Amino acid sequence: MTATTAKPIPARMKGVNRAEICDVNFQEFVRDWNGGVDAKPSPHEAILDGSALDAQGFRELFESQLISRHLDLMARVLRVQNKVFYTIGSSGHEGNAMVARATRHTDPAFLHYRSGAFMAERFRKLPGTDGRKLDPIMDSALSFAASKDDPASGGRHKVWGSKPLWVLPQTSTIASHLPKAFGTAVAIEQGRRIGHALPIPNDSIAICSFGDASSNHATAQTAFNAAAWTAYQKLPAPVLFVCEDNGIGISVKTPTDWISRNFRDRADLDYFFADGLDLSAGYGDVQAAVEHCRRTRRPTFLHLRTTRIMGHAGTDFEIEWRSIEELCAVEASDPLLRSAAIALESGLMSKDEILALYEDTRRKCFAAAEDADRRPRLTTLEDVMAPLAPFTPAAVQAEATRADYADKRAAVFGGEAKLPERQAPRHLAIQINNALHELFAKYPETLLFGEDVAQKGGVYTVTKGLHKAFGNRRVFNTLLDETVILGLAQGYANLGMLPVPEIQYLAYLHNAIDQIRGEAASLQFFSNDQYRNPMVVRIAGLGYQRGFGGHFHNDNSITALRDIPGLVVGCPSRGDDAAMMLRTLAALAKVDGRVCAFLEPIALYMAKDLYEAGDGGWLTSYPPPDQALVLGEERVYAPEATDCVIFSFGNGIPMSLRAARAIEAQYGWKVRVVDLRWLVPLNDAAIAKHAAQCKRILVVDEGRHSAGVGEGVITAITEAGHGGKPLQRVVGADTFTPLAGAAFLVIPSDEEIVAAAGMLAKRS
């Protein structure tokens, strides 16, 4: 047979509702068809000469395309009735159904928002699970309607997602999901290397789709670079990057041939092109790209030609900024017209059969939408937040204090006599190092990675010896890219491992913080706790390095971390707390799937003394493995003191203890010092309790004046009704940290704390 192309649709009136016009276009195209019809092929016969697609495969793909289209049309109609709350559609991208057909339902998929046909087709891979029939139309309608019964997000967002189909919900509007897709591909191979039982087949690949405009984004480029960097070293990275090129991003056009020019000859990123507007012509190329990725385990770039009709979303009236001639030309390239032409010219379907299927699909979509509209929606704050930050205190504490790995632990440290709790008190860096060795013995799925963490042992030797003890499979260096480090962490977490990535300095975290804010920490929320990203992110930071290295090595800004819903942030000031906190953070990750940050004060790594040189006052003994902190639990110095309380954390604790001694000598006050230890979430109840018990309050915050931890502490005090007490804050300035001695002009000091106490004395 010889394929014919769809005839262009004559220019229509300058209508605003292009969805309605595209709907009529399809019906008229089929009704007016006058092409030739050959004998109907058998179900297993190729529908066109040279096509890799048989008749049954084509018909199923066509049905998936129609489902996607009618979900879009339904959303546009019901949006104005407040029955649908999301209208970014997939129209023009229906060719991505071919990617779903050519891959497996166990290939983890990270999809952009124009993936309706992909989802409809992937549903065929697993028609039912756990007694529940999977239905792409109903499941999508529930999501559009923000219903609590939405199986993807529980009504929290319109996302393409399915736990049994291994589609991890994405809310990325750009390309921030690409690094974790790459990370998941690497994790497939890493799991096998460390003997970890993967939840998916060992030869799985990771799929990641995005638009042509998003390919230019920094997070996309870092993923492509990391994938090529990995392949260059002959390491496996089976990720299929699917660039759905429709030539436009909202209203900004992609230059003609930019995607092919930019990616076709890129080293170590294997390029394939497929026509996503033509099922018969494109399927073989899609299949070849998938098979290449699976067989070679190399990063593969599939350039899928698509188009975009009906605008970016329901509120995008393209007629206001695109000419009618351009709109009509784009609408004439509608892939559904080409699919209808294939069905008709091959004799696979008649006009009446196509139109009947078209209208039946419309009916099913509207019926599902009406059903979804009657279902309950989220009506309480508790319901909304339920999956955001799960916390089961008893289970977490039991896991944190579990010590049933004594033999492995002893072997790691070289025998019972060398266990860290049997050694002399040591400083913070050593105790963190001991705790990491312990976690690796307790959890064989633990991985530690970052810049310089392996043979070198980190910039401050905190990870020294881990590479030698556990090998390159579990402790390894990465390229210098924080976005990739956190993308890898998400990939490992997705497949059941316990990643402990290191961000070398707090200042560097800001390069990549959306990997935590918009990706890792949001996954439980937007998947209704079906998917989790358990990890413990180690971050060296804060100030007081005597001005060495300037603001990059003395970054005291943690506001961005405090603003991330669901994140846990712990900051120890001493070695024993650090060890017990790491046990708790690991347990939070393992039990509740939490994303955790462990903020390590660099200036205290090697601190040994407290009040004077040689006193050893900041050395601590190592706590036995059955001891751990409780999330939110504070450490209290001089709990009997009631004249004044100082709240602080990190570097502020030894400063506050020294200042407390000076305050007592000068004013005769007994001073209580409270080490918050947990910065996110703050323990408001504990803060209120100590504020209630003391006459005066000092808040020492080494962060900046604006939006620091101190503001959260004062808010807790005030809202508990203690704001009328004499209260003073000692805090850093709103500036970057300069070099040398000037650094101490912008961050708090012992003397400033004592001076603040003097101000309290004047008011009390």
Residue pairs with C-beta under 8 A, 6 or more apart in sequence:
1 38
1 47
1 48
1 49
1 345
1 346
2 49
3 48
3 278
3 280
3 281
3 341
3 342
3 345
4 35
4 341
4 345
5 338
5 341
6 29
6 332
6 334
6 337
6 338
6 340
6 341
7 29
7 332
8 328
8 329
8 332
9 25
9 28
9 29
9 328
9 331
9 332
9 337
10 328
11 324
11 325
11 328
12 21
12 25
12 328
14 319
14 324
15 21
15 319
16 317
16 319
17 76
18 309
18 310
18 311
18 318
18 319
18 327
18 331
19 72
19 73
19 76
19 91
19 310
19 314
21 331
22 91
22 309
22 310
22 331
22 334
23 73
25 331
25 334
25 337
26 69
26 334
26 336
26 337
26 340
26 358
27 355
27 358
29 337
29 340
30 340
30 344
30 351
30 354
30 355
30 358
31 351
31 355
33 340
33 341
33 344
33 351
35 341
35 344
35 345
36 345
37 344
37 345
37 347
38 345
38 346
38 347
39 347
40 346
40 347
40 348
41 47
41 54
41 55
41 346
41 347
41 348
42 55
43 54
43 55
43 56
44 54
44 55
44 56
45 54
45 55
46 52
46 53
46 54
46 55
47 53
47 54
47 55
47 58
47 280
47 342
47 346
47 348
48 280
48 342
48 346
51 280
51 281
51 283
51 284
52 283
52 284
52 287
53 61
53 279
53 280
53 283
53 284
55 346
55 348
57 101
57 283
58 279
58 280
58 339
58 342
58 343
58 348
59 343
59 348
59 349
60 101
60 121
60 124
61 97
61 98
61 101
61 121
61 279
61 283
61 339
62 279
62 339
62 343
63 120
63 357
63 361
64 94
64 97
64 100
64 117
64 120
64 121
64 124
64 136
65 94
65 95
65 97
65 117
65 120
65 335
65 336
65 339
66 336
66 357
66 358
66 361
67 116
67 117
67 120
67 136
67 137
67 361
67 365
68 90
68 91
68 93
68 94
68 97
68 116
68 117
68 119
68 120
69 90
69 91
69 94
69 116
69 336
69 361
70 358
70 361
70 362
70 364
70 365
71 89
71 90
71 116
71 137
71 140
71 141
71 144
71 365
72 87
72 89
72 90
72 91
72 116
72 310
73 362
73 365
74 84
74 141
74 144
74 362
74 365
74 366
74 369
75 84
75 86
75 87
75 89
75 144
75 314
76 87
76 89
76 310
76 314
77 366
78 84
78 144
78 366
78 369
78 373
79 85
79 87
79 314
83 145
83 369
83 370
83 372
83 373
84 144
84 145
84 369
85 144
85 145
85 146
85 158
86 143
86 144
86 157
86 158
87 313
87 314
87 315
88 113
88 114
88 158
88 312
88 313
89 114
89 116
89 310
89 313
89 314
90 96
90 113
90 114
90 115
90 116
90 117
91 308
91 309
91 310
91 334
92 114
92 246
92 306
92 307
92 308
92 309
92 310
92 330
92 333
92 334
92 335
93 114
93 115
93 116
93 117
93 244
93 246
93 276
93 306
93 307
93 308
94 116
94 117
94 276
94 335
94 336
94 339
95 117
95 244
95 274
95 275
95 276
95 277
95 278
95 279
95 282
95 304
95 305
95 306
95 335
96 114
96 115
96 117
96 118
96 209
96 242
96 244
96 276
96 304
96 306
97 117
97 118
97 120
97 121
98 121
98 274
98 276
98 279
98 282
98 283
98 286
98 287
99 118
99 207
99 209
99 240
99 242
99 286
99 290
99 302
99 304
100 117
100 118
100 119
100 120
100 121
100 122
100 125
101 121
101 124
101 283
102 283
102 286
102 287
102 289
102 290
102 291
103 109
103 205
103 207
103 240
103 290
104 125
104 201
104 204
105 122
105 125
105 126
105 164
105 165
105 166
106 166
106 200
106 201
106 204
107 166
107 200
107 204
107 205
107 206
107 207
108 166
108 168
108 181
108 184
108 200
108 204
108 206
108 207
108 494
109 118
109 122
109 165
109 166
109 167
109 168
109 206
109 207
109 208
109 209
110 168
110 170
110 177
110 178
110 180
110 181
110 184
110 206
110 207
110 208
110 209
111 118
111 119
111 160
111 167
111 170
111 207
111 208
111 209
112 170
112 172
112 177
112 209
112 210
112 211
112 214
112 244
113 158
113 160
113 170
113 173
114 211
114 244
114 306
114 308
115 160
115 209
116 140
116 160
118 160
118 209
119 136
119 140
119 160
119 162
119 165
119 167
120 136
120 137
122 162
122 165
122 167
123 134
123 135
123 136
123 139
123 162
123 165
125 165
126 134
126 164
126 165
127 133
127 134
128 134
129 164
130 164
134 162
134 164
134 165
135 368
137 364
137 365
137 368
138 368
138 371
138 372
139 150
139 151
139 152
139 162
140 368
141 365
141 368
141 369
141 371
141 372
142 149
142 150
142 151
142 155
142 368
142 372
142 375
143 150
143 152
143 153
143 157
143 158
143 159
144 158
144 369
144 372
145 369
145 372
145 373
145 375
145 377
146 155
146 156
146 158
146 377
146 378
147 155
147 372
147 375
147 376
147 377
148 154
148 155
148 375
148 376
148 377
148 378
148 383
149 155
149 372
149 375
149 376
150 156
150 528
151 162
151 163
152 159
152 160
152 161
152 162
152 169
152 527
152 528
153 159
153 161
153 169
153 525
153 526
153 527
153 528
154 378
154 387
154 528
155 377
155 378
156 378
156 384
156 387
156 525
156 526
156 528
157 169
157 171
157 526
159 169
159 170
159 171
159 526
159 527
160 167
160 169
160 170
161 167
161 168
161 169
161 170
161 526
161 527
161 530
161 531
163 527
163 530
163 531
166 200
168 494
168 523
168 527
168 531
169 523
169 526
169 527
169 531
170 177
171 518
171 522
171 526
172 518
172 519
174 214
174 217
174 219
174 220
175 210
175 214
175 215
175 217
175 219
175 220
175 223
176 217
176 219
176 514
176 515
176 518
176 519
177 208
177 210
177 519
178 208
178 210
178 219
178 220
178 222
178 223
178 224
178 241
178 487
179 219
179 222
179 223
179 226
179 483
179 484
179 486
179 487
179 488
179 490
179 515
180 487
180 490
180 491
180 494
180 515
180 519
180 520
181 206
181 207
181 208
181 223
181 239
181 241
181 487
181 491
182 206
182 208
182 223
182 226
182 227
182 237
182 239
182 299
182 484
182 487
182 488
182 491
183 484
183 487
183 488
183 489
183 490
183 491
183 492
183 494
184 206
184 239
184 490
184 491
184 494
184 495
185 205
185 206
185 227
185 236
185 237
185 238
185 239
185 299
185 491
186 230
186 235
186 236
186 237
186 488
186 491
187 488
187 491
187 492
187 494
187 495
187 497
188 198
188 200
188 202
188 204
188 205
188 206
188 236
188 238
188 495
189 235
189 236
189 237
189 238
189 297
190 196
190 447
190 473
190 492
190 497
191 197
191 198
191 495
191 496
191 497
192 198
192 202
193 473
194 444
194 445
194 447
194 473
194 474
194 497
195 444
196 444
196 445
196 495
196 496
196 497
197 496
198 204
198 495
198 496
199 495
199 496
200 495
203 294
204 238
205 238
205 239
205 240
205 290
205 293
205 294
206 238
206 239
206 240
206 491
207 239
207 240
207 242
208 223
208 239
208 240
208 241
208 242
209 242
209 243
209 244
210 220
210 241
210 242
210 243
210 244
211 243
211 244
211 245
211 246
211 249
212 243
212 244
212 245
212 246
212 247
212 248
212 249
212 254
212 258
212 259
213 248
213 249
213 250
213 252
213 254
214 220
214 249
215 243
215 259
215 262
215 263
218 483
219 483
219 514
219 515
222 481
222 483
222 484
222 487
223 241
223 484
223 487
224 241
224 263
224 266
224 269
224 299
224 301
225 479
225 481
226 479
226 481
226 484
226 487
227 237
227 239
227 241
227 268
227 269
227 299
228 266
228 267
228 268
228 269
228 299
229 268
229 479
230 236
230 237
230 299
231 237
231 268
231 269
231 298
231 299
232 267
232 268
236 297
236 298
237 297
237 298
237 299
238 293
238 294
238 296
238 297
238 298
238 299
238 300
239 293
239 299
239 300
240 289
240 290
240 293
240 300
240 302
241 269
241 299
241 300
241 301
241 302
242 302
242 304
243 259
243 263
243 301
243 302
243 303
243 304
244 276
244 304
244 306
245 254
245 259
245 303
245 304
245 305
245 306
246 306
246 307
246 308
247 253
247 254
247 256
247 307
247 308
248 254
248 308
250 312
250 316
251 312
251 321
259 303
260 271
260 273
260 303
263 269
263 271
263 301
263 303
264 271
264 273
264 303
265 271
266 301
268 298
268 299
269 299
269 300
269 301
270 292
270 293
270 296
270 298
270 299
270 300
270 301
271 301
271 303
272 285
272 288
272 289
272 292
272 300
272 301
272 302
272 303
273 285
273 302
273 303
273 305
274 282
274 283
274 285
274 286
274 289
274 302
274 303
274 304
274 305
275 281
275 282
275 285
275 305
276 282
276 304
276 305
276 306
276 335
277 305
277 306
277 307
277 333
277 335
277 338
278 335
278 338
278 342
279 335
279 338
279 339
279 342
280 342
282 304
282 305
286 302
286 304
289 300
289 302
292 298
292 300
293 299
293 300
306 335
307 330
307 333
307 334
307 335
308 330
309 330
309 331
309 333
309 334
311 317
311 318
318 327
319 327
340 354
342 348
343 349
343 354
344 350
344 351
344 354
349 357
378 384
386 529
387 524
387 525
387 527
387 528
387 529
388 524
388 525
388 565
388 566
389 524
389 565
389 566
389 568
389 594
389 681
390 524
390 529
390 592
390 593
390 594
391 588
391 592
391 594
391 631
392 591
392 592
393 630
393 631
395 591
395 592
396 584
396 587
396 588
396 591
396 592
396 631
397 584
397 587
397 628
397 630
399 586
399 587
399 590
399 591
400 583
400 584
400 586
400 587
400 628
400 629
401 583
401 625
401 626
401 627
401 628
402 442
402 626
403 624
403 625
403 626
405 441
405 442
408 441
408 442
409 419
409 438
409 441
409 442
409 625
410 416
410 419
411 441
412 437
412 438
412 440
412 441
412 469
413 419
413 420
413 434
413 437
416 422
420 426
420 431
420 434
420 438
420 622
421 621
421 622
421 623
421 624
421 625
423 622
424 619
425 575
425 616
425 619
425 620
425 621
426 434
426 575
426 619
426 620
426 622
427 575
427 604
427 605
427 606
427 607
427 608
427 618
427 619
428 572
428 573
428 574
428 575
428 578
428 600
428 601
428 604
428 605
428 606
428 607
428 618
429 460
429 461
429 462
429 605
429 606
430 575
431 575
431 576
431 578
431 579
431 620
431 622
432 462
432 575
432 578
432 579
432 582
432 600
433 461
433 462
433 463
433 464
433 465
433 466
434 579
434 622
435 578
435 579
435 582
435 583
436 448
436 462
436 463
436 466
436 500
436 582
437 465
437 466
437 469
438 579
438 583
438 625
439 446
439 500
439 582
439 583
439 586
440 446
440 448
440 466
440 469
440 470
440 474
442 586
442 625
443 498
443 586
443 590
445 496
445 497
445 498
446 474
446 497
446 498
446 499
446 500
446 586
447 474
447 475
447 476
447 492
447 497
447 498
447 499
447 500
448 463
448 466
448 474
448 475
448 500
448 501
448 502
449 475
449 476
449 477
449 478
449 485
449 488
449 499
449 500
449 501
449 502
450 458
450 477
450 478
450 485
450 501
450 502
450 503
450 504
450 538
451 477
451 478
451 480
451 485
451 502
451 504
452 458
452 459
452 477
452 504
453 463
453 466
453 467
453 475
453 476
453 477
453 502
454 463
454 466
454 467
454 472
454 475
454 476
454 477
455 467
455 477
457 463
457 464
457 465
457 466
457 467
458 464
458 502
458 504
459 504
459 540
460 540
460 602
460 605
460 606
462 540
462 600
462 605
463 475
463 502
466 475
467 475
467 476
478 484
478 485
478 488
481 512
482 503
482 508
482 509
482 511
482 512
482 515
483 511
483 512
483 515
485 501
485 502
485 503
485 512
486 501
486 503
486 512
486 515
486 516
486 519
486 520
486 537
487 515
488 499
488 501
489 499
489 501
489 520
489 533
489 535
489 537
490 515
490 519
490 520
490 523
490 533
490 535
492 498
492 499
492 535
493 499
493 520
493 532
493 533
493 534
493 535
494 531
494 533
498 534
498 535
498 536
498 586
498 589
498 590
499 535
499 536
500 535
500 536
500 537
500 538
501 535
501 537
501 538
502 537
502 538
502 539
502 540
503 509
503 512
503 537
503 538
503 539
503 540
504 540
505 539
505 540
505 541
505 552
505 553
505 555
506 539
506 540
506 541
506 542
506 555
506 557
506 558
506 599
507 541
507 551
507 552
507 553
507 555
508 552
509 539
509 541
509 560
509 561
510 557
510 560
513 560
513 561
513 564
516 537
516 561
516 564
516 567
516 595
516 597
517 560
517 563
517 564
519 533
520 533
520 535
520 595
521 533
521 564
521 565
521 566
521 567
521 595
522 565
522 566
523 531
523 532
523 533
524 531
524 532
524 533
524 566
524 593
525 565
525 566
529 593
532 593
533 593
533 595
534 589
534 590
534 593
534 594
534 595
535 589
535 595
535 596
536 582
536 585
536 586
536 589
536 596
536 597
536 598
537 595
537 596
537 597
537 598
538 598
538 600
539 597
539 598
539 599
539 600
540 600
540 602
541 555
541 556
541 558
541 599
541 600
541 601
541 602
542 554
542 555
542 556
542 571
542 599
542 601
542 602
542 603
542 650
542 651
542 702
543 554
543 555
543 556
543 603
543 651
543 702
543 732
543 737
543 743
543 747
544 554
544 601
544 603
544 651
544 702
544 747
545 553
545 554
545 602
545 603
545 743
546 740
546 741
546 743
547 554
547 737
547 738
547 739
547 740
547 741
547 742
547 743
547 744
548 554
548 739
549 739
550 736
550 737
550 738
550 739
551 736
551 737
551 738
553 602
554 737
554 743
554 747
555 737
556 702
556 703
556 704
556 732
556 737
556 747
557 703
557 704
558 569
558 599
558 679
558 703
558 708
558 709
559 703
559 704
559 706
559 707
559 708
561 567
561 569
561 597
561 599
561 679
561 680
562 569
562 679
562 680
562 707
562 709
562 712
564 680
566 594
566 595
567 595
567 596
567 597
567 680
568 585
568 588
568 594
568 595
568 596
568 597
568 631
568 678
568 680
568 681
569 596
569 597
569 599
569 678
569 679
569 680
570 581
570 584
570 585
570 596
570 597
570 598
570 599
570 629
570 677
570 678
570 679
571 598
571 599
571 600
571 601
571 649
571 650
571 676
571 677
571 678
571 679
572 578
572 581
572 600
572 601
572 650
572 677
573 601
573 604
573 649
573 650
573 651
573 652
573 653
573 654
573 675
573 677
574 604
574 618
574 620
574 653
575 619
575 620
575 622
576 620
576 621
576 622
576 623
577 620
577 629
577 635
577 675
577 677
578 600
579 622
579 623
580 623
580 627
580 628
580 629
581 598
581 628
581 629
581 677
582 598
583 625
583 627
583 628
583 629
584 628
584 629
584 630
584 631
585 596
585 598
587 628
588 594
588 596
588 631
589 595
589 596
597 680
599 650
599 679
601 650
601 651
603 651
604 618
604 650
604 651
604 654
607 618
607 654
608 616
608 618
608 619
609 615
609 616
609 617
609 618
610 617
610 618
610 654
610 657
610 658
611 617
611 657
611 658
611 661
618 654
629 677
631 678
632 678
632 681
632 682
632 683
632 686
633 677
633 678
633 683
633 686
634 674
634 675
634 676
634 677
634 678
634 683
634 686
634 690
635 674
635 675
635 677
636 672
636 673
636 674
636 675
636 690
637 657
637 660
637 672
637 673
637 674
637 675
638 660
638 670
638 671
638 672
638 673
639 672
640 670
640 672
641 669
641 670
641 671
641 672
641 694
642 670
642 672
642 693
642 694
642 695
643 668
643 669
643 670
643 671
643 694
643 695
643 696
644 663
644 669
644 670
644 671
644 672
644 694
644 695
644 696
644 697
644 698
644 757
644 760
645 671
645 672
645 673
645 674
645 690
645 691
645 693
645 694
645 696
645 697
645 698
646 656
646 659
646 660
646 671
646 672
646 673
646 674
646 698
646 699
646 700
646 753
647 674
647 676
647 687
647 690
647 697
647 698
647 699
647 700
647 710
647 713
648 655
648 656
648 673
648 674
648 675
648 676
648 699
648 700
648 701
648 702
649 675
649 676
649 677
649 679
649 702
649 709
650 702
651 702
652 700
652 701
652 702
652 748
653 673
653 675
655 700
655 748
655 749
655 750
655 753
656 673
656 698
656 700
656 753
657 673
658 750
659 750
659 753
659 754
659 757
660 671
660 673
662 750
662 754
663 669
663 671
663 753
663 754
663 757
664 670
664 671
666 754
666 757
666 758
667 757
667 758
667 761
669 696
669 757
672 690
672 693
672 694
674 686
674 687
674 690
676 682
676 683
676 687
676 709
676 713
679 709
682 709
682 712
682 713
682 716
684 716
684 719
684 720
687 713
687 716
687 717
687 720
688 716
688 717
688 719
688 720
688 722
691 697
691 716
691 717
691 720
691 722
691 725
692 720
692 722
694 725
695 725
695 726
695 764
696 725
696 726
696 727
696 757
696 760
696 764
697 717
697 722
697 725
697 726
697 727
697 728
698 727
698 728
698 729
698 730
698 753
698 756
698 757
698 760
699 710
699 713
699 714
699 727
699 728
699 729
699 730
699 731
700 710
700 729
700 730
700 731
700 748
700 753
701 708
701 709
701 710
701 713
701 729
701 730
701 731
701 732
701 748
702 731
702 732
702 747
702 748
703 709
703 710
703 731
703 732
704 731
704 732
704 733
704 734
704 735
705 731
705 732
705 733
705 734
706 734
708 731
708 732
710 729
710 731
714 723
714 727
714 729
717 723
717 725
717 727
726 760
726 763
726 764
727 760
728 756
728 757
728 759
728 760
729 756
730 748
730 752
730 753
730 756
731 748
732 746
732 747
732 748
733 745
733 746
733 747
735 746
737 743
737 746
737 747
738 745
738 746
